[in-house]
Amino acid sequence: MKNIVILGATGSIGRQALSVARHLKDKFRVLGLSSNSNIALLEQQVKEFNPSYICVGSEKDALRLRKQIPGRIKVFHGNKGLQDLASVREADIVILSVVGAVALYPLVSAIESRKTIALANKEALVIAGNLVNGLIKKHSAGHGKGPVVIPVDSEHSAIFQCLKNEGMNKVEKLIVTGSGGPFYNKKINFGNITVKQALRHPRWKMGKKITIDSATLMNKGLEIIEAHYLFGIEYDKIKLLIHPQSIIHSMVEFIDGSVIGLFSEPDMRLSIQYAVTSPERYPTKIKPLDLENIGKLEFFSPDVKKFPCLKLALEAARAGHTMTAVLNAANEVAVWAFLEGSIKFSCIPEIVEKVMNRHKITKNPALEDVFEADFRARVEARAEIIKETGKC
């Protein structure tokens, strides 16, 4: 029986992780849960899974929960609370599905506590990949168990599984696939796209932010940056293919010319379950793959002209240092502005590009440099939104 902590328990990945825990209840105990603001759902989860620890976003919610839930449950709050929850002594596995750059706080804490981390957050590695890898190396030294990071994203999970028992010196190329989102094969005026249209993903059920990133293809750029840090491979050895059926979740091409890919129905519970049970596999209740009825699998080169967010992500990747933090922060602000109705869909890349163009890179940044770049980019992106509201 292993103890798991789920950070972001009320989000899409968190809810599916609890579905996995429910399915494998003889193997996992839910030790801790966090939610930023969906307190009603968190209370339902607490009632079902009876954790020892919870974390919420605000001190006000924490104070109220301390009064109404059993005293044996410890209640944390805020970023410090996420750090504390990620490092509780009894935890064996931390599922990190908090959205956005804020995930860097608990990720660092879990690494320093030498946890097994099922990573379902792109942004932490995107903004501080070198620093994160340096911490992993530092805390892997010496005796005892070091921290382990296992990817949860379907694309990176697929690569992780394809690389099993293979050395990176035998890899010619990583091939990341993506559905292309709701607009890839459509002729549509991006300035007229509604929030409802952008959230209608053809293959995956995901949270709002990542669904918009999928619609702009920003998520594919972030995934390329993440793959660079997860697998320690140069950007020119990472290829992106648009694969509308979302059946092959990614592939690895080896130096002998062979290619191994992972095929399955598009269901995040598969990669979540493998992340917490690796290297073991257990039965699931997920629909088996039926290639006969699927009929065909298609692949296309990405269109960076139609989807400028992808182009911006690749430019930020090549620039490196603090530029990826700026890319991520400006994108986060712009995406939420679109979701709130403040800007048009087509404004998202325009705002990101303006903020990136003004950024002066800090080379070999420390953690405080990354957070400073993140903060400044958010301020500038909000200023651009105010200027462009009604025009953009």
Summary of the structure (lengths in Angstrom):
residues: 392
radius of gyration: 20.4
end to end distance: 53.6
largest distance: 62.7
contacts: 1369
relative contact order: 0.11
helix: 50%
strand: 15%
